[in-house]
Every structure is written in structure tokens, then in C-alpha cells.
Amino acid sequence: MHPNIGIQSIFHREFLSRSVSTLAPKNALSISSEAPVSEAVHRMSIDKVGCLLVLDNQKLTGIITERDILLKAHKIGCDLRDVGVATFMTKKPSTVRASSGISRLLFDMSVGGFRHMPIELKEPGSFGVLSTADFIDRIHSRLTKRILAADSTVEFDKNSVDEFFASSINILPPEPPLAA
């Protein structure tokens, strides 16, 4: 007989106690700080990514995100073809090693207010990137598999995040529509 396991203990075992590498960071795309911002916009659009790492002489010197461009372009009011990435990028971005714990990643992203985090991979000078959306997708995927497993003994507690994940996989009834 299996002891009942709460969603929080699954979350801890499946995520917080593991290394960042288990989240399979995406290979980071990069750009030079001298490239025009319009090129960064084009690359992010074509590659469907929210950031580019800025590498100069194979060293990480910054990160440029959709949000950086949106907020700074409005403030500066310039032609993005005439401005270099260095003007818009976040210089000397925080990084997390792939061997670090996921709890370290979450802490650094939360405290720093980051939506994207460069991940230092094993090979020197090699980077991946994880976004908050990537992390949420991994959580949802793994918890859904665990909850729907035939031998699952997960108990739901209405006062935890269980409802959030369960409602999205139709274990709980959907919320009623908002009154007009």
C-alpha cells in the first residue's frame, strides 16, 4: 500500500531537489553588442524566442529581451536600425550553472525580477537559457504525468496550488463563467 503523497512533496521531489540541467535549458541564441537592435528584433521574431544572449569575443556581456526593446524603444524614440544592441541590453547578466539546484534558479529569477536566465553549461563559454514560461511548462508536464499515473496516490488539498494544476487538466470541474 502506497502512502498518500501530496502535490507539494511531488513538486519538491520532481523539481526543487534537482539540478537546473534536468529542465533541459534551450540552446541560447546570441548576437553581438554592435549589431543593430532591428537585427535582434528580427532574430527573436524568426526564432520565436524572448531573448538573445549578447556575446562579444565569445564572452557573455549582456542579454537583450523583448521587454528591454519594448520599454527602451518607447523611452528613447529611435529607429531600431540606427541603435546598437549595447544601448538596449542588460549588461553583465546574472547566470546560473546547469549543475545548480532548481531552487537557486527560482530564487535568483524571483529576486532579480528576471523572465529569462542564462544557464552556464558544462562546456566553458557555452550557454543555455530558461524562461519562466519554460519552467511553468516543465512543471505542468511533469505534475500532469504524476497526477494522471495509474498508481497515483496524490491527495488534493483545496488550499494549495493543486487546484491550479488540476483544473488545467480537467480533474476538477471548470470555473463558472464570470457574470456579465
Buried (B, 14 or more C-beta within 10 A) or exposed (E): EEEEBBBEEBBEEBBBEBBBBBBEBEEBBBBBBEBBBBBBBEBBEEEEBBBBBBBBEEEBBBBBBBEBBEEBBEEEEEEBEEBBBBBBBBEEBEBBBBEBBBBBBBEBBEEEEBBBBBBBBEEEEEBBBBBBEBBEEBBBEBBBEBBEEEEEEBEBEEEEEBBEBBEEEEBBEEEEEEEE
